């Protein structure tokens, strides 16, 4: 096991080394071409030195590339071609160096130079295919002409989601846009391919990633739910991440035995799943830039405070790359106390997203939450807040997203938030609001999308409930 770790470590130097021979040898060929002119004849002594450097780095790249190929999983045929072309680069560059040092060497110099250039191009292309997929060169053109491509991360809306095949029309686009880049025919990180259902169900080196009927024990879901800074989180934090809705849909599919043939209407659906499925029928809104992340830079937060919050099982993460703005999530701790709130208030300049879903948050806590004036997203769903102190949220003038679902708030309390200038979305399902109250709220918040639940899915004649009698064994 230790030897394999050393091999893997050395193999990971390949991406670092592989660009050196490409650049060095191309410079050597350029100087060789320029030296044909009398005014550049002074470059000739430098050419053998550069060729030797390029040849040495080419051999180093070949060795580390081989080690990488046996410690990770790539398409064997593509790896083989890439390896032999790389070896060809190393050998031809060494022969060209010998020719430069000894013009009497019996081989055509022009043919060597031309052959080296061709080998460099082929080797580089094959390496790009291994890393980015065989269509990496054509992807930009597919995007320009709006043809289908894995790189197109916008999933097309489904005209009739209940008639769609769940795996083909819902699961596959999610995996295609978030997982295929590392788990495809050319590259299989961890020995896992996800671009075919049989291979997806087979799993990788560490076993199966999907346990049909048991999403909670499925490694796929476990990895998706890990914090992004965890080394086992998937996709890697530098890659585009799945949304909560997409994870929920994958969880739903696996819980329904990960069936690859059945349609959505044949799967069990809670109100939550009905809502998520209905949302797939509408094309997602396209925003040129995020408005829930302030454009104004902010200083880094106090690391000591962040560490204290993490020690209290509170998830603190940046909201995006290259920003000091933070999000706080109580996903691992349902008990919010005064100490937690005091620490959060000390991050009020950097904290813009706060999720308190399913915690013991009550009216007393709203006094502290109201001080988090830079919040743009606040989730108070399924907490113990009431009308008593809800007006304190009116101080958070940057708030764009507010979730009050599953609370005991009334129409009067919600109306007290009407002066929030930037509120774009508010969720109010499973509250004490009557149908009349909901209509009133929508009239008050004319510029805000109000979600009050109550989604209806048409009843289909094909819908059936199968009841089986269970006979106990004697």
N, C-alpha and C positions, 0 to 999 in steps of 0.2 A: 504493500500500500504506500509506503514511504517512497519507494522508487518511482511509482506512478505519479506521485505528487511532484517529485523533482522533474520528471519528464514533462508534466503539464506546465510547470513553472517555466522551464526553458523554452517550451513551445510557444508560450505567450509572448516571447520576445520577437516572434516572426513579424507581427504587424509593425513593430518598431524598426526592424532591420530591412524589411522588404522594399521600402521606398528608397533606401540608400543606393543600391546598385542601379535602380532605374534612373535616378537623377544623375549619378556619377557617370555612368556609361553613356547617357545621352549627351552630357557635356563633352565627354571624350570624342564622340562622333562629330559633334559640332565643331570642336577645335580642329579635328582632323580635316573636315571639309573646308574650314576657313584657311588652314595653313597652306592650301594649294595656291593661294594668292601670295605674291611676293611681299606685300606689306604686312602679312601675318606670319611670315616664316619663323619669327621668333617664338611662336607658340609650340613648335615641333618638340622641343625637349620636355615640355610638360605632359604631352600626350601619353607616353608610356607609364608615367607615375599615376596619372588619373585612371588609365586602364587597369593597372595593377590593383589600385584601391577598389575599383568597381568589381573586379574579379573576386577579390577577397571577400567583400561584402555579399557578393552573389552566392559564394559557397556557404557563408554563414547563414544566409537566408534559406538556402536549400536544407541545411541541417535542422534549423529551428522549424522550418515548414514541415519537414517530415515528422518531427516530434509532435507538432501540433496536430497533424493529421491522424496520429495514432492515439492521441489523448482526447480528441473530440470527434464528432460525427458529421461527415460531409459526404456528398455523393462520390462514391469510389471512382467512377469513371472520370468525373471532372477533376478530382484531386490528382488522379494518375496523370492526366494530360498536363495539368498545371505543374506538377512535379518535374516531369520530363522536359517540359519547355524551360523551366527554371534551371535545370541541370545543363540544358543546351546553352542558355545564356552564360552560365559560369564557364563552361568549356570553351565556347567561341570567343568570349572576351579574353580568356587566358591565351588562346591561340593568336588573337589579334595583338596582344601585348608582346608575345614572342616575335611576331612579324615586325613590330615597331622596333624592337631591340635588335633584331637580326634580319635585315632586309633580304638576306639570302635564303631565308626559310621558304621552302618550296610550296607556297600556297598563294592564291590571288588575294591581295589586300582588299580590293574593292568588293569582292564577293564576300569576304569575311565581314566587312563593315555593313554591307547590305543585309546579310544574314542575321547579324546581331540586332540590327534595327527591327527586322521582322519578328525575331524571337522576343524582343522586349515588348513589342505591341501585343503579340499573342499571349505571352505570359501575364502581362498586366490585365488583359481582358478576362482571362480565365480566373485570375485572382479576384477581380471585381465580381464575376459571376458567382463565385463561391461565397463571397461576403454579402452581396446585395441582391442576389438572385440573377437568373440567366437573362432577364429582360431589363436589367438596370439601365442599359443604354437607350432602350426604346421607351422607357416610362415617361420621360418628359414629353415626347411626341404624342404619346397616348393621352396625356393630360391636355396638351394643346388642342388636339382634335376631339377631346371629350369622349374617348373610347374607354371601355372598361379596363381597369387596372387595379391591382392590389393596392397601389399607392393612393388611389382615390379613397380618402378616409370618410367621405360622406356616404352614409348608407342610404340607398334609395328607399322612398316610402313604399309601403305595401298597400295596394288598392283595397284588398279585402283580407285583413289579417286573420280572421277566423277560418278562412278557407286555405290559408297558406300552410305548407309543410314546415313544421317548426325547425327541424334541423337544417333543411335546405334554404329556407327563406329568412330565418331569424338567427339561428346559431352560426351558420357558416359565414355570413357577412361580418359578424362580430369577430370571429376567429381570424378571418381573412385580413381584416384591417388592423388587428392588434397582435396576432400570434404567428402568422405564417412567415414573417420575415426571419424568424429564428428556427422555425420548425417546418421546413418544407422539403421538397425532393432533393434540393442541392445542399441543404444544411439542416442538421438535426441536433440541436443543442440537447445534451443529456440523452441522446439516442431516441428523441421523440419527434415523430412527424404528426402534424395535426391537419394536413390538407386532404386526408382521406378518412372516412369514418372508421374503417377497419383498423387503420394504424393509430388513430386517435384513441380508440377503445383498448388497443393493445398496450399503450403506454410506452415508457422509455426504460432507461437503464435501472431506475429506482422502482420500477413496477408500474402498476396502473395508476392513472391520474383521475379516472372517473369510476365511481362506484354507483352504477345505476340504481336509482331508488334511494340513495343516501348521499345527498349533496354535501351535508356537513362533514362527512368523512372522506370526501373526494379531494385529492391533493390539488386539483385544479382550483377549486374554490378556496382552499386553505391558502394557497400561494397568492391568489388575487387579493385576499383580505389582510395579508401581512402589511405592516407599515412600509412605505416606499423606501425607507432607508435600511430595511432589512435585506441582507444579501440574498435571501431566498425568495424575496418578493418578485412576482412576475406580473406584467412585463418589467424589465429593468427600468429604474427610475428615469433614465435618460430617454426612454422610448415613450410614445403616446400611451396613456393609461386608459383602462376601461372606465366607463361611467358607472355610477351606482345602479342605474337602470339596466345596463348591460350585464353587470354581475348578477343582478336579481333575475334576469331572464335566463342566464346560464344555470343558476341555482334551481329555477323552476323546471327547466328542461331535464336536468339530471334527476330531480326529485320524481319526475314522471318517467323514470326508467331510461332516460336518455334515448328515447325511441327515435329512429331515423326516418320513419315512414309516416307516422300519424300527423294529422292536421291539428292546428291549434284548438279547434272546436272540440276535439276528442280528448284534450287534456283537462284535468281538474284546474279550475281557476278561482282564486280568491278575488276580492275587489281590487287588491293591489295589482295582481297580474292582469286583470281586465283593463285597468288604467294604463299599465305599461304597454300592453298590446295595442290598445286604441291609439296611443301616442305614435306607434310605428306607422300608422296610416297617414301621418302628416309629415311633410318634409321638415327637418329641423331648421330653425331660423339660422341664418348665416350672419355672423357678426364679424366685422373687419378687425375689431379689437375688443378685449374684455373691458367691460365698464365696472365690474365689481372688484377690480384691482386698481387702486389709485395710480395715476401716472406720475405723481410727485414722489421722488425717492424719499426714503425714510432711513434713519440711522439703525444700526444693528441693535437688536434687543439684548438685554442683559443676560448673558449665558448662565449666570448663577440662578436667575429666576426660572429660566427654561428648564434647567436641570432639576430644580425643586419640583416643578410641575410634573416632569417626567417621572420623578421618584414617587409621585402620588398617583401614578398610573393614568396620567392625562396625556393624551397624544398631542404633541406640539410639532408642527411641520411648516415649512415654507409653502405658500399657496401656489408658487410657481418657481421656475428656475430664475436665477439672477435677480432675486428680489429679497428684501428684508421683511416683507409683510408676512404675517403668520396666520395659521388656523389652529384652533384648539378643539379637540374632540374628546368627549367623555365616553367613548365607546367601550373602554375597559373598566370604567368606574361609574356606577350609577348613583353614588352618594356624593353630592356636592356640598361642601361645608364652607364656613367663613374664610378659612385659610386659603382654600382654592380660589375663592372670589377675590381675596386681597391680592393674591399673586397675579391673577388675570388683569386686575386693574392696573398693576404696575407695568403691564405690557400694552396699555391702551393705545399707544401711538402705533404699534406694529400689528396689533390683533385686529383682523378685519373679517374673519369667519369664525363663528362659534356654534358648535353643535352640542346641545344639551338634551337631545332626544332620549326618552325613557330614563330620565334621572329624577331625583327627588326635588328638583328646583321648584321653589314656591315664591310667594309674593315678596317675602323678605329678601330673596336673592335679587329681585328686579332692581333694587336700589343700587347695587353694585354693577349689574349689567347695564343699567342706564348711563353709567360713567364711561362705558366703552364706546366713545363717540365716533370712532372710525369704522365701526362694524358696517359691513355691506351685506353680510348674510348671517341670519340668526335663526336657529332651529330650536324651538321650545315645545315641539310636539310631544304628546303623552307625558306632560309634566303636571305639577300641581298648582300652576298659576291660576288666578281668578281675576275678576274685574277690579279688585281692590287697588292694585298697583300698576296695572297695565299701561296707564298713561305715562309712566316713567320712561317707557320706550320712545316716547315722542322726542326725547333729547337726541336720539341717534339719527341725525339728519341725513347721514349717508346711506342709511339702510335701503337696500334694493330687494332683498329676499327675506320673507318672514313666514315661518311655519308655526301655526298655533293649533294644528290639528290635534284631536284627542284631549283637549283641555275643556274647562268649564266656562270659558268666556262667553259673554253675551254680545248682542248687537251694539249696545251702548259703549262697551269697552273697545270694540273694534273701531267704532266711529271716532273715538278719541284720538286715533292715529291718523286721521285724515290729512293732517298737516305735514306728514312725512313727505318731503318734496320729490324724492327719488325712488319711492317704492314702486317696483315693477311687478312683483309676484307675491301673492299672499295665499297661504293654504289654510283652509278652515273646515276640512271635513271631520266628521265625528265630533262635533262640538254641540253646544246647547242651542245653536241658532236654528230657528224655525225656517220654513220655506219663505215666509214673508220677510224675516230678518235678512236672509241671504239676498233676496231681491233688493232690499233697501241698501245693503252694503255695496252691491254692484252699482247702484245709482250714485252712491257717495264717492266710490273709488273708480271714477270713469277712466283713468289712465293706468289702472293696475289690473293685471290678470288675477282674477279671483277664482280659486279652485275650491269648490265646496263638496266634491265627491259626487256620489249618486250616479256613477256611470252605468249605463244600460247596454247589455250585449243582446242582440236579437236572438230570440229562441228559435232553434232550428229543429225541424222535424226529426232530423237524424240523431238529435241528442237523446241518449238513453241512459238509464241507470241500471246496472246489472247487480242484482242482489243474489248472493249465494248462501245457501244454508251450510253452516259448518257443523259437521258431525264429530263429536268427541270420540276419541278412541277408548274402547273399553279395556 
